[in-house]
Amino acid sequence: MKKYLVAAVLIAAFATPALAEQFYVAYDGKRCEMMSHKPPANMNVLGTFKSKHDAEKAMDDMKQCKH
């Protein structure tokens, strides 16, 4: 029983960081884009956020994202 408990704790420890999602707001010179993966090198990262809501709110305030 002890082995199963240790195994479950180890699995949870490695899986937890994968569940933490990060959102990026990036600018390519023409438009802003929000993405859940790291932007390509040709885009400037304007910010990194812990939730989609935070990223959307920040985009509303960024001058590069206003058309």
BELRAPE-V251711 format. One record per pair of residues at least 12 apart in sequence whose ideal C-beta (glycine too) atoms are under 10 Angstrom apart, sorted by the first residue. I is the first residue (numbers start at 1). GAP is how many residues later the second one is. If there is no record, write none. Layout:
I|GAP / I|GAP
This chain:
20|30 / 21|15 / 21|28 / 21|29 / 21|30 / 21|31 / 22|13 / 22|14 / 22|15 / 22|16 / 22|26 / 22|27 / 22|28 / 22|29 / 22|33 / 23|12 / 23|13 / 23|14 / 23|24 / 23|25 / 23|26 / 23|27 / 23|28 / 23|29 / 23|30 / 23|31 / 23|32 / 23|33 / 23|35 / 24|12 / 24|13 / 24|14 / 24|15 / 24|19 / 24|21 / 24|22 / 24|23 / 24|24 / 24|25 / 24|31 / 25|14 / 25|18 / 25|19 / 25|20 / 25|21 / 25|22 / 25|23 / 25|24 / 25|29 / 25|30 / 25|31 / 25|33 / 25|34 / 25|37 / 25|39 / 25|40 / 26|12 / 26|13 / 26|14 / 26|16 / 26|17 / 26|18 / 26|19 / 26|20 / 26|21 / 26|22 / 26|38 / 27|12 / 27|16 / 27|17 / 27|18 / 27|19 / 27|32 / 27|35 / 27|37 / 27|38 / 28|12 / 28|14 / 28|15 / 28|16 / 28|36 / 29|13 / 29|14 / 29|15 / 29|35 / 30|34 / 30|37 / 31|33 / 31|34 / 31|36 / 32|12 / 32|14 / 32|26 / 32|27 / 32|30 / 32|32 / 32|33 / 32|34 / 32|35 / 33|13 / 33|26 / 33|32 / 34|12 / 34|13 / 34|15 / 34|18 / 34|21 / 34|22 / 34|24 / 34|25 / 34|31 / 35|20 / 36|16 / 36|19 / 44|20 / 46|12 / 46|13 / 46|16 / 46|18 / 46|19 / 47|12 / 47|15
